[in-house]
Amino acid sequence: MNYNTPKNLSPFTRTAIEAALAGGKILKKYFNKNIKVDYKGEIDPVTIADKKSQKAILEIIKQRFPGHTTLGEEDKEKAICSEYCWIIDPLDGTVNFIHGMEIFSVSIGLSHNGNIISGVVYAPRLKELFVAEKGKGAFLNGKRIRVSKINSLVRSLVVTGFPYYVHKSSKRVLKNFSGILTKVQGLRRLGSAAIDLSYVARGKYEAFWEEGLKPWDVAAGSLIVREAGGKVTDYANGKGYLLGENILATNGKTHKKMLKLIKR
């Protein structure tokens, strides 16, 4: 499938698109195949698809920008970001992937001095390519997207996820889940934070919140939300979400109401 993209994008964003498509091609190759699954934690899987996808992504980025640093989920040693740092999740939604569910994605964000300036989320089985560049808007398959205009929680559809440590520490997670569930129209759990954020940006959801994430889970998606007119903060209404500890992304109109419901 050929994906239309805006013509005025920077070489950074075009490289992110090329790399995401390359990673997605690898994921499609391994999807629904009988592949070995290893575990980084009790319920935190990794497969050859994750690793091969990241390799394909890095080859493109390092060829185009050899002086930039990269931070990827499957790095054996986590890098210290330089002026330009590519933040990569080669397979966001690995649990879905190994169970044959099509809700998974490649997520690539580029940070410049700590600010995300390019973001791409590619869901290969869903045939959805989300692209954002700072100051130029957010797009799905080449068409401009914007957050929803709903401002009432009881009319809002929201989405969340559970951290990998939920088996050991679930009190706050479940308290937020139950507290928000009773105040909104509906609540979903897809299993890919990058897709969750992208769906807030396209107006499918009014809000997304989650804790226990990593920078590669949110780097690209957070920019896509903001460029679509939404708002992104941590649970304290600050900018700590890029560290991955916790995040709240909304259409802006429901943000304060969601913050009041979230327990820190």
Sine and cosine of phi, psi and omega as CSV:
sin_phi,cos_phi,sin_psi,cos_psi,sin_omega,cos_omega
0.00,0.00,0.71,-0.70,0.09,-1.00
-1.00,-0.04,0.79,-0.61,-0.03,-1.00
-0.98,-0.22,0.82,-0.57,0.08,-1.00
-0.95,0.31,0.67,-0.74,0.05,-1.00
-0.72,-0.70,0.48,-0.88,0.04,-1.00
-0.84,0.55,0.52,-0.85,-0.10,-0.99
-1.00,0.10,-0.29,0.96,-0.12,-0.99
-0.99,-0.16,0.41,0.91,-0.03,-1.00
-0.98,0.20,0.48,-0.88,0.01,-1.00
-0.96,0.28,0.29,-0.96,0.10,-0.99
-0.85,0.52,-0.50,0.87,0.05,-1.00
-0.88,0.48,-0.79,0.61,-0.06,-1.00
-0.92,0.38,-0.62,0.79,0.02,-1.00
-0.91,0.42,-0.57,0.82,0.08,-1.00
-0.92,0.39,-0.65,0.76,0.03,-1.00
-0.88,0.48,-0.65,0.76,0.03,-1.00
-0.90,0.44,-0.75,0.66,0.00,-1.00
-0.85,0.52,-0.69,0.73,-0.02,-1.00
-0.93,0.38,-0.65,0.76,0.00,-1.00
-0.90,0.43,-0.66,0.75,0.02,-1.00
-0.91,0.42,-0.60,0.80,0.04,-1.00
-0.91,0.41,-0.69,0.72,0.05,-1.00
-0.89,0.45,-0.67,0.75,0.01,-1.00
-0.89,0.45,-0.57,0.82,0.04,-1.00
-0.88,0.47,-0.64,0.76,0.06,-1.00
-0.89,0.45,-0.70,0.71,-0.03,-1.00
-0.89,0.46,-0.65,0.76,0.03,-1.00
-0.89,0.45,-0.57,0.82,0.00,-1.00
-0.89,0.46,-0.63,0.77,-0.09,-1.00
-1.00,-0.08,-0.18,0.98,-0.08,-1.00
-0.90,0.43,0.69,-0.72,0.00,-1.00
0.89,0.46,0.40,0.92,0.12,-0.99
-0.98,-0.22,0.39,-0.92,-0.01,-1.00
-0.99,0.13,0.99,0.14,-0.05,-1.00
-0.96,-0.29,0.43,-0.90,0.00,-1.00
-0.94,0.33,0.65,-0.76,0.03,-1.00
-0.89,-0.45,0.84,-0.54,0.13,-0.99
-0.97,-0.23,0.20,-0.98,-0.05,-1.00
-0.76,-0.65,0.77,-0.64,0.09,-1.00
-1.00,0.08,-0.30,0.95,0.04,-1.00
-0.43,-0.90,-0.10,-1.00,-0.08,-1.00
-0.84,0.55,-0.67,0.74,-0.03,-1.00
-0.77,-0.64,0.42,0.91,-0.06,-1.00
-0.93,-0.37,1.00,-0.07,-0.13,-0.99
-1.00,0.05,0.33,-0.94,0.14,-0.99
-0.57,-0.82,0.58,-0.81,-0.04,-1.00
-0.74,-0.67,0.11,-0.99,0.09,-1.00
-0.88,0.47,-0.47,0.88,0.02,-1.00
-0.89,0.45,-0.69,0.72,0.06,-1.00
-0.83,0.56,-0.76,0.65,-0.11,-0.99
-0.93,0.36,-0.68,0.73,0.01,-1.00
-0.93,0.37,-0.60,0.80,0.05,-1.00
-0.89,0.46,-0.72,0.69,0.00,-1.00
-0.89,0.46,-0.63,0.77,0.02,-1.00
-0.87,0.49,-0.71,0.71,0.00,-1.00
-0.90,0.45,-0.65,0.76,0.01,-1.00
-0.90,0.44,-0.74,0.67,-0.05,-1.00
-0.91,0.42,-0.59,0.81,0.01,-1.00
-0.86,0.51,-0.66,0.75,-0.01,-1.00
-0.94,0.33,-0.73,0.68,-0.04,-1.00
-0.90,0.43,-0.70,0.71,-0.04,-1.00
-0.94,0.35,-0.47,0.88,0.08,-1.00
-0.94,0.35,-0.65,0.76,-0.02,-1.00
-0.98,0.21,-0.65,0.76,-0.10,-1.00
-0.72,-0.70,0.96,0.27,-0.08,-1.00
-0.89,0.45,-0.35,0.94,-0.01,-1.00
-1.00,0.05,-0.11,0.99,-0.01,-1.00
-1.00,0.09,0.47,-0.88,0.11,-0.99
-1.00,-0.05,0.30,-0.95,0.02,-1.00
-0.74,-0.68,0.55,-0.83,0.06,-1.00
-0.76,-0.65,0.96,-0.28,-0.06,-1.00
-0.88,-0.47,0.48,-0.88,-0.04,-1.00
-0.86,0.51,-0.59,0.81,-0.08,-1.00
-1.00,-0.09,0.27,0.96,0.12,-0.99
-0.91,0.42,0.69,-0.73,0.06,-1.00
-0.95,0.32,-0.57,0.82,0.06,-1.00
-0.80,-0.60,0.78,-0.62,-0.04,-1.00
-0.97,0.24,0.76,-0.64,-0.05,-1.00
-0.98,0.18,0.35,-0.94,0.17,-0.99
-0.99,-0.10,0.84,-0.54,-0.11,-0.99
-0.93,0.37,0.65,-0.76,0.09,-1.00
-0.99,-0.10,-0.33,-0.94,-0.01,-1.00
-0.81,0.58,-0.74,0.67,0.08,-1.00
-0.93,-0.36,0.82,-0.57,-0.06,-1.00
-0.68,-0.74,0.84,-0.55,0.03,-1.00
-1.00,0.01,0.83,-0.56,-0.08,-1.00
-0.94,-0.35,0.91,-0.42,-0.30,-0.95
-0.82,-0.58,0.77,-0.64,0.24,-0.97
-0.89,-0.45,0.96,-0.28,-0.09,-1.00
-0.95,0.30,-0.33,0.95,0.06,-1.00
-0.43,-0.90,1.00,-0.09,0.05,-1.00
-1.00,-0.05,0.91,-0.41,-0.10,-0.99
0.95,-0.32,0.63,0.77,-0.05,-1.00
-0.88,0.47,-0.59,0.80,0.02,-1.00
-0.88,0.48,-0.72,0.70,0.08,-1.00
-0.84,0.54,-0.72,0.69,-0.06,-1.00
-0.84,0.54,-0.74,0.68,-0.07,-1.00
-0.96,0.27,-0.27,0.96,0.06,-1.00
-0.99,-0.14,0.14,0.99,0.07,-1.00
0.97,0.23,0.36,0.93,0.07,-1.00
-0.99,-0.12,0.66,-0.76,-0.19,-0.98
-0.99,0.11,0.01,1.00,-0.02,-1.00
-1.00,0.02,1.00,0.07,0.08,-1.00
-0.48,-0.88,0.26,-0.96,-0.14,-0.99
-0.40,-0.91,0.22,-0.98,0.22,-0.97
-0.96,-0.26,0.70,-0.71,-0.02,-1.00
-0.79,-0.61,0.82,-0.58,0.00,-1.00
-0.72,-0.69,0.86,-0.52,0.07,-1.00
-0.83,-0.55,0.56,-0.83,0.05,-1.00
-0.92,-0.39,0.84,-0.54,0.02,-1.00
-0.98,-0.18,0.73,-0.69,0.11,-0.99
-0.87,-0.50,0.94,-0.34,-0.06,-1.00
0.79,0.61,0.65,0.76,0.08,-1.00
1.00,0.01,-0.06,1.00,0.02,-1.00
-0.93,-0.38,0.74,-0.67,0.01,-1.00
-0.97,0.24,0.83,-0.55,-0.06,-1.00
-0.92,-0.39,-0.31,0.95,0.07,-1.00
-0.63,-0.77,0.62,-0.79,0.01,-1.00
-0.54,-0.84,0.72,-0.69,0.04,-1.00
-0.70,-0.71,0.76,-0.65,0.13,-0.99
-0.82,-0.57,0.84,-0.54,-0.05,-1.00
-0.85,-0.53,0.87,-0.49,0.06,-1.00
-0.97,-0.26,1.00,-0.08,-0.19,-0.98
-0.90,0.43,-0.62,0.78,0.00,-1.00
-0.97,0.24,-0.42,0.91,0.05,-1.00
-1.00,0.03,-0.16,0.99,-0.01,-1.00
0.85,0.53,0.72,0.69,-0.01,-1.00
-0.83,-0.56,0.83,-0.56,0.03,-1.00
-0.87,-0.50,0.95,-0.31,0.03,-1.00
-0.99,-0.10,0.73,-0.68,-0.04,-1.00
-0.69,-0.72,0.68,-0.73,0.11,-0.99
-0.60,-0.80,0.58,-0.82,0.12,-0.99
-0.72,-0.69,0.66,-0.75,-0.08,-1.00
-0.82,0.57,0.84,-0.54,0.04,-1.00
1.00,0.10,-0.01,1.00,-0.06,-1.00
-0.87,-0.49,0.02,1.00,0.05,-1.00
1.00,-0.08,0.00,-1.00,-0.02,-1.00
-0.83,-0.55,0.55,-0.84,-0.14,-0.99
-0.63,-0.77,0.55,-0.84,0.14,-0.99
-0.86,-0.52,0.90,-0.44,-0.03,-1.00
0.77,0.64,0.63,0.78,0.09,-1.00
1.00,0.00,-0.15,0.99,-0.02,-1.00
-0.97,-0.23,0.68,-0.73,-0.03,-1.00
-0.88,0.48,0.69,-0.72,0.05,-1.00
-0.85,-0.52,0.45,-0.89,0.03,-1.00
-0.61,-0.80,0.42,-0.91,0.01,-1.00
-0.93,0.37,0.26,-0.97,-0.01,-1.00
-0.96,0.27,0.21,-0.98,-0.01,-1.00
-0.96,-0.28,0.10,1.00,-0.01,-1.00
-0.93,0.38,0.74,-0.68,-0.02,-1.00
-0.88,-0.48,0.01,1.00,-0.01,-1.00
-0.97,-0.25,0.77,-0.64,0.01,-1.00
-0.89,0.45,-0.59,0.80,-0.04,-1.00
-0.93,0.36,-0.23,0.97,0.09,-1.00
-0.95,-0.30,0.17,0.98,-0.08,-1.00
-0.99,-0.17,0.64,-0.77,0.18,-0.98
-0.97,-0.22,0.83,-0.56,-0.08,-1.00
-0.84,-0.54,0.26,-0.97,-0.07,-1.00
-0.64,-0.77,0.51,-0.86,-0.01,-1.00
-0.55,-0.84,0.01,-1.00,0.08,-1.00
-0.56,-0.83,0.22,-0.97,-0.01,-1.00
-0.91,-0.42,0.68,-0.74,-0.01,-1.00
-0.94,0.33,0.37,-0.93,0.01,-1.00
-0.91,0.42,-0.32,0.95,0.02,-1.00
-1.00,0.01,0.21,0.98,-0.10,-0.99
-0.88,0.47,-0.48,0.88,0.03,-1.00
-0.91,0.42,-0.51,0.86,-0.06,-1.00
-0.99,-0.14,-0.44,0.90,-0.04,-1.00
-0.56,-0.83,0.99,-0.12,-0.13,-0.99
-0.87,-0.50,-0.10,1.00,-0.15,-0.99
-0.85,0.53,-0.82,0.58,-0.04,-1.00
-0.93,0.38,-0.63,0.78,-0.02,-1.00
-0.86,0.50,-0.73,0.68,-0.03,-1.00
-0.95,0.31,-0.54,0.84,0.03,-1.00
-0.91,0.42,-0.67,0.74,0.06,-1.00
-0.91,0.41,-0.66,0.75,-0.01,-1.00
-0.86,0.51,-0.78,0.63,-0.05,-1.00
-0.94,0.33,-0.59,0.81,-0.01,-1.00
-0.92,0.40,-0.62,0.78,0.00,-1.00
-0.98,0.18,-0.60,0.80,-0.01,-1.00
-0.80,0.60,-0.62,0.78,-0.07,-1.00
-0.99,0.13,-0.02,1.00,-0.04,-1.00
-0.91,-0.41,-0.15,0.99,-0.09,-1.00
-0.89,-0.45,0.20,-0.98,0.02,-1.00
-0.94,0.35,-0.63,0.78,0.00,-1.00
-0.31,-0.95,0.38,-0.93,-0.04,-1.00
-0.70,-0.72,0.73,-0.69,-0.02,-1.00
-0.83,-0.56,0.30,-0.95,0.07,-1.00
-0.63,-0.78,0.96,-0.27,-0.11,-0.99
-1.00,-0.04,-0.62,0.78,0.02,-1.00
0.97,-0.23,0.16,0.99,0.11,-0.99
-0.62,-0.78,0.95,-0.32,-0.04,-1.00
-0.88,0.48,-0.59,0.81,-0.01,-1.00
-0.90,0.44,-0.65,0.76,0.06,-1.00
-0.94,0.33,-0.64,0.76,0.05,-1.00
-0.81,0.59,-0.75,0.66,0.00,-1.00
-0.89,0.46,-0.68,0.73,-0.01,-1.00
-0.90,0.44,-0.55,0.83,0.01,-1.00
-0.97,0.25,-0.44,0.90,0.19,-0.98
-0.91,0.42,-0.68,0.73,-0.02,-1.00
-0.88,0.47,-0.59,0.81,-0.04,-1.00
-1.00,0.03,0.05,1.00,0.10,-0.99
1.00,0.06,0.21,0.98,0.05,-1.00
-0.97,0.23,-0.59,0.80,0.04,-1.00
-0.86,-0.51,0.46,-0.89,0.07,-1.00
-1.00,-0.02,-0.34,0.94,-0.03,-1.00
-0.34,-0.94,0.47,-0.88,0.12,-0.99
-0.67,-0.75,0.71,-0.70,0.11,-0.99
-0.65,-0.76,0.51,-0.86,0.06,-1.00
-0.22,-0.97,0.42,-0.91,0.10,-1.00
-0.83,-0.56,0.23,-0.97,0.04,-1.00
0.97,0.24,0.34,0.94,0.01,-1.00
-1.00,0.03,0.09,-1.00,0.04,-1.00
-0.86,-0.50,0.27,-0.96,-0.03,-1.00
-0.81,0.58,-0.62,0.78,-0.04,-1.00
-0.93,0.36,-0.33,0.95,0.05,-1.00
-0.96,0.29,-0.49,0.87,-0.21,-0.98
-0.85,-0.53,-0.20,0.98,-0.14,-0.99
-0.84,0.54,-0.82,0.57,-0.04,-1.00
-0.94,0.33,-0.74,0.67,-0.07,-1.00
-0.88,0.48,-0.58,0.82,-0.01,-1.00
-0.90,0.43,-0.63,0.78,0.05,-1.00
-0.93,0.38,-0.64,0.77,0.01,-1.00
-0.86,0.51,-0.67,0.75,0.04,-1.00
-0.89,0.45,-0.75,0.66,-0.06,-1.00
-0.91,0.42,-0.62,0.78,0.01,-1.00
-0.96,0.30,-0.28,0.96,0.08,-1.00
-1.00,-0.01,0.06,1.00,0.05,-1.00
0.99,-0.16,0.12,0.99,-0.02,-1.00
-1.00,-0.02,-0.08,-1.00,-0.02,-1.00
-0.79,-0.61,0.63,-0.77,-0.01,-1.00
-0.72,-0.69,0.80,-0.60,0.07,-1.00
-0.59,-0.81,0.02,-1.00,0.22,-0.98
-1.00,0.01,-0.07,-1.00,-0.05,-1.00
-0.91,0.41,-0.31,0.95,0.01,-1.00
-0.99,-0.13,0.24,0.97,0.00,-1.00
0.92,0.40,0.45,0.89,0.01,-1.00
-0.93,-0.38,-0.27,-0.96,-0.09,-1.00
-0.98,-0.22,0.23,0.97,-0.07,-1.00
-0.95,0.33,-0.07,1.00,-0.05,-1.00
-0.89,0.46,-0.45,0.89,0.01,-1.00
-0.93,0.37,-0.31,0.95,0.11,-0.99
-0.98,0.18,-0.21,0.98,0.10,-1.00
1.00,0.05,0.03,1.00,-0.07,-1.00
-0.91,0.41,-0.77,0.63,0.09,-1.00
-0.38,-0.92,0.36,-0.93,-0.11,-0.99
-0.49,-0.87,0.59,-0.80,0.16,-0.99
-0.76,-0.65,0.87,-0.50,0.05,-1.00
-0.85,-0.52,0.76,-0.65,-0.06,-1.00
-0.64,-0.77,0.05,-1.00,0.11,-0.99
-0.98,0.21,0.08,1.00,0.00,-1.00
1.00,-0.05,-0.66,0.75,-0.05,-1.00
-0.96,0.29,-0.43,0.90,-0.02,-1.00
-0.97,-0.23,0.07,1.00,-0.18,-0.98
-0.90,0.45,-0.79,0.62,-0.03,-1.00
-0.88,0.47,-0.62,0.79,0.00,-1.00
-0.92,0.40,-0.63,0.77,0.04,-1.00
-0.93,0.37,-0.64,0.76,0.01,-1.00
-0.86,0.50,-0.59,0.81,0.00,-1.00
-0.92,0.40,-0.45,0.89,-0.04,-1.00
-1.00,0.04,-0.41,0.91,-0.11,-0.99
-0.99,0.16,0.79,-0.62,0.06,-1.00
-1.00,0.00,0.71,-0.71,-0.03,-1.00
-0.98,-0.18,0.00,0.00,0.00,0.00
